[in-house]
Amino acid sequence: MNVTVRTAEVSDWPAVWEMLRPVFRSGETYAVAPDISEHDARNYWLAPSRRTFVAEDEGAVVGTYYLAANFDGNADHICNCGYVTAAAARGRGVARRMLAHSLEAAREAGFRAMQYNCVVSNNLSAIALWKSGGFRIIATLPEAFRHPADGLVDAYVMWKQL
Ligand SMILES: CC(C)(COP(=O)(O)OP(=O)(O)OC[C@H]1O[C@@H](n2cnc3c(N)ncnc32)[C@H](O)[C@@H]1OP(=O)(O)O)[C@@H](O)C(=O)NCCC(=O)NCCS
């Protein structure tokens, strides 16, 4: 795969929603209402306070991520990201590429650290990826996530200095 990452355009939304919809509907990985409407999902993923990107492989959109300040005011030097790879493109390095891009974009924007607030503890592929990118678990939130199959599971706060 020759994955490139670029800023998302409004016209990318249908392709982005195709990737987000099954992820949100499953309720397995994001702290987002599983029945979120397309309108609300768009306002969430493409919020003006966020920079949103898409990953492309040979012209096809295969991934998306956002970058945003995780806190306001005097804590806005820590950022947050969310990543989704199209189901058909998983396991081929798309998220690894988006992670590298996001770390670079965050450093360029002047953020001092990146924090993921709610990494579901049974999302093993994501946890392995974040750890391999230098993130560590700095807190465990007991039973913070209601997983549709596994019930109440812990969630992790994962953090990396930039
Ligand atoms: C998590 C997610 C973004 C990973 O995307 P991806 O493009 O498939 O990931 P990559 O191909 O870049 O894999 C990178 C690393 O992730 C880990 N990984 C990926 N798939 C894995 C799997 N099935 N089992 C274990 N580890 C896995 C590995 O560490 C892998 O590194 P390697 O290729 O050197 O072994 C993707 O599965 C996804 O969109 N899931 C739904 C949304 C989600 O969970 N987002 C993250 C929320 S914290």
The ligand as an SDF file (V2000), in Angstrom:
LIG
                    3D

 48 50  0  0  0  0  0  0  0  0999 V2000
   -7.6090    0.2750   15.4160 C   0  0  0  0  0  0  0  0  0  0  0  0
   -7.5410    0.5480   13.9190 C   0  0  0  0  0  0  0  0  0  0  0  0
   -7.5780    2.0680   13.6890 C   0  0  0  0  0  0  0  0  0  0  0  0
   -6.2300   -0.0330   13.3860 C   0  0  0  0  0  0  0  0  0  0  0  0
   -6.1780    0.2800   12.0040 O   0  0  0  0  0  0  0  0  0  0  0  0
   -5.2960   -0.5520   10.9610 P   0  0  0  0  0  0  0  0  0  0  0  0
   -5.1250    0.3160    9.7720 O   0  0  0  0  0  0  0  0  0  0  0  0
   -5.8930   -1.8910   10.7520 O   0  0  0  0  0  0  0  0  0  0  0  0
   -3.9130   -0.7220   11.7370 O   0  0  0  0  0  0  0  0  0  0  0  0
   -2.5150   -1.0290   11.0580 P   0  0  0  0  0  0  0  0  0  0  0  0
   -2.6730   -1.9310    9.8980 O   0  0  0  0  0  0  0  0  0  0  0  0
   -1.7980    0.2730   10.8330 O   0  0  0  0  0  0  0  0  0  0  0  0
   -1.8080   -1.8510   12.1980 O   0  0  0  0  0  0  0  0  0  0  0  0
   -0.8250   -1.2620   12.9660 C   0  0  0  0  0  0  0  0  0  0  0  0
   -0.6110   -2.0990   14.2090 C   0  0  0  0  0  0  0  0  0  0  0  0
   -1.8340   -2.2970   14.9040 O   0  0  0  0  0  0  0  0  0  0  0  0
   -1.7950   -3.5560   15.5240 C   0  0  0  0  0  0  0  0  0  0  0  0
   -2.8250   -4.3910   14.9180 N   0  0  0  0  0  0  0  0  0  0  0  0
   -3.5570   -4.1260   13.8090 C   0  0  0  0  0  0  0  0  0  0  0  0
   -4.4630   -5.0970   13.5950 N   0  0  0  0  0  0  0  0  0  0  0  0
   -4.2770   -5.9870   14.5940 C   0  0  0  0  0  0  0  0  0  0  0  0
   -4.9280   -7.1990   14.9730 C   0  0  0  0  0  0  0  0  0  0  0  0
   -5.9510   -7.7020   14.2510 N   0  0  0  0  0  0  0  0  0  0  0  0
   -4.5030   -7.8260   16.0910 N   0  0  0  0  0  0  0  0  0  0  0  0
   -3.4940   -7.3140   16.8440 C   0  0  0  0  0  0  0  0  0  0  0  0
   -2.8440   -6.1720   16.5460 N   0  0  0  0  0  0  0  0  0  0  0  0
   -3.2410   -5.5250   15.4390 C   0  0  0  0  0  0  0  0  0  0  0  0
   -0.4390   -4.1120   15.2960 C   0  0  0  0  0  0  0  0  0  0  0  0
    0.4150   -3.6330   16.3320 O   0  0  0  0  0  0  0  0  0  0  0  0
   -0.0690   -3.4710   13.9880 C   0  0  0  0  0  0  0  0  0  0  0  0
    1.2890   -3.4250   13.7970 O   0  0  0  0  0  0  0  0  0  0  0  0
    2.0140   -4.4670   12.8020 P   0  0  0  0  0  0  0  0  0  0  0  0
    1.3530   -4.3180   11.4800 O   0  0  0  0  0  0  0  0  0  0  0  0
    3.4400   -4.0250   12.8180 O   0  0  0  0  0  0  0  0  0  0  0  0
    1.7740   -5.8170   13.4080 O   0  0  0  0  0  0  0  0  0  0  0  0
   -8.7110   -0.1420   13.1570 C   0  0  0  0  0  0  0  0  0  0  0  0
   -8.7870   -1.4940   13.5540 O   0  0  0  0  0  0  0  0  0  0  0  0
  -10.0500    0.5230   13.3690 C   0  0  0  0  0  0  0  0  0  0  0  0
  -10.4360    1.4410   12.6490 O   0  0  0  0  0  0  0  0  0  0  0  0
  -10.8000    0.0290   14.3860 N   0  0  0  0  0  0  0  0  0  0  0  0
  -12.1130    0.6140   14.7060 C   0  0  0  0  0  0  0  0  0  0  0  0
  -11.9700    2.0000   15.3250 C   0  0  0  0  0  0  0  0  0  0  0  0
  -10.9740    2.0120   16.4800 C   0  0  0  0  0  0  0  0  0  0  0  0
  -10.9120    1.1160   17.2890 O   0  0  0  0  0  0  0  0  0  0  0  0
  -10.1970    3.1250   16.5480 N   0  0  0  0  0  0  0  0  0  0  0  0
   -9.2320    3.3160   17.6230 C   0  0  0  0  0  0  0  0  0  0  0  0
   -9.9180    3.7810   18.8460 C   0  0  0  0  0  0  0  0  0  0  0  0
   -8.7620    3.8990   20.2280 S   0  0  0  0  0  0  0  0  0  0  0  0
  1  2  1  0
  2  3  1  0
  2  4  1  0
  2 36  1  0
  4  5  1  0
  5  6  1  0
  6  7  2  0
  6  8  1  0
  6  9  1  0
  9 10  1  0
 10 11  2  0
 10 12  1  0
 10 13  1  0
 13 14  1  0
 14 15  1  0
 15 16  1  0
 15 30  1  0
 16 17  1  0
 17 18  1  0
 17 28  1  0
 18 19  1  0
 18 27  1  0
 19 20  2  0
 20 21  1  0
 21 22  1  0
 21 27  2  0
 22 23  1  0
 22 24  2  0
 24 25  1  0
 25 26  2  0
 26 27  1  0
 28 29  1  0
 28 30  1  0
 30 31  1  0
 31 32  1  0
 32 33  2  0
 32 34  1  0
 32 35  1  0
 36 37  1  0
 36 38  1  0
 38 39  2  0
 38 40  1  0
 40 41  1  0
 41 42  1  0
 42 43  1  0
 43 44  2  0
 43 45  1  0
 45 46  1  0
 46 47  1  0
 47 48  1  0
M  END
$$$$
